Amino acid sequence: MKKSPPSSITIEEAVSRMVNMDYIPTGFSLIDMAEAFLEEAEVDYQNAKVDRVPPEDLKIFALRVNVCTSRHLLAVCLLDHLKQELANPKTSSLIISPETTSSTRLELKSVADWSEEKYGISIPDWRILGDSNDIYSVDDVTEYSYEAAPSWATVTIKIYKEYSVSCFIGKEQKHSHFRSIGLMGERRNEPNFLGGILLGLSRGVKFPIKTNPECKDKTALSKIRKALKSLTGISEDPFYPINDSDGWKPIFTLIDDRKNADVRAKQRAVHVSYQDVENYQAETRYDDYAETKSFDDEDDEAGVWLDENG
């Protein structure tokens, strides 16, 4: 199922599409996310230098930094250009939508025409025929149709033994596996960092554990959303806006069903932490994630939180 097209769009939403940033967590900006991906690339590059990786491999890390730097700069410049255009409406081809209230909204077709004319950046599914709101159909490109889209509130995701996954959307069921949606490690038959986060969320562990999310937390959430979109087909934000007490809390129902209900009930009183994340630390450079040490370490932040709230 696919969602209906919006009738107008904000400046930031327009630039997000131009730089292909299709998910920005509620409460954060396009520039926040572009900076987060850039910082993550820079950290990985510096870690690679410390690890003395071969020059040909180090070049790959350096290229990633260059691309993230260019994307960040592109986003900043496009935002500035749009704002300058709107400051001179008589000479601009952009059309302000009548839906504009506290923030400026632009008509889709004018944005698509402006983007292609000024920069050769094509947004084919924003081409509008005549005065109607029908979207010009471009197979495998547009995400829009007139079918009613399911909401995350109707979704239940269950994690089973050996990390198979079932997704329930109303009467529809879909079965998959952590590996199929990018949540398994490449060298180990265990969940990767992202899979560890999802498992933690299924147990009620706050993410991020710290009050202020770091750049790696923002990029991790973006990647988890991609995995969830792959599983469900829903492109909307699957998480409530971040807050100090809950972190990012899933809108959908998430259940760790790897053991039966009786066993799970007994384990509610047992100390739980991010072992899945720690197991994957050897494959990632997220060694300082939430100052995680071990499930068995009663002093780690997740353990303290669970001891107080479990």
Salt bridges, closest charged atoms under 4 A:
ASP22 OD2 - ARG225 NH1 2.95
ASP22 OD2 - LYS229 NZ 3.77
GLU35 OE2 - HIS72 NE2 3.54
GLU40 OE1 - ARG64 NH2 3.21
GLU40 OE1 - LYS223 NZ 3.23
ASP44 OD2 - ARG64 NH1 2.67
ASP51 OD2 - ARG285 NH1 3.24
GLU85 OE2 - HIS81 NE2 3.29
GLU99 OE1 - ARG105 NE 3.96
ASP113 OD2 - LYS109 NZ 2.77
GLU116 OE1 - ARG127 NH2 3.86
ASP125 OD1 - ARG17 NH2 2.58
GLU143 OE2 - LYS229 NZ 3.01
GLU214 OE2 - LYS210 NZ 3.34
GLU214 OE1 - LYS216 NZ 2.25
GLU236 OE2 - LYS3 NZ 3.35
ASP256 OD2 - ARG203 NE 3.44
ASP256 OD1 - ARG258 NE 2.93
ASP257 OD1 - ARG264 NH1 2.49
ASP276 OD2 - ARG203 NH2 3.60
GLU283 OE2 - ARG188 NE 3.76
ASP288 OD1 - LYS216 NZ 3.58
GLU291 OE2 - LYS210 NZ 3.98
ASP297 OD2 - LYS293 NZ 3.94
GLU298 OE1 - HIS271 ND1 3.57
ASP307 OD1 - HIS271 ND1 3.99
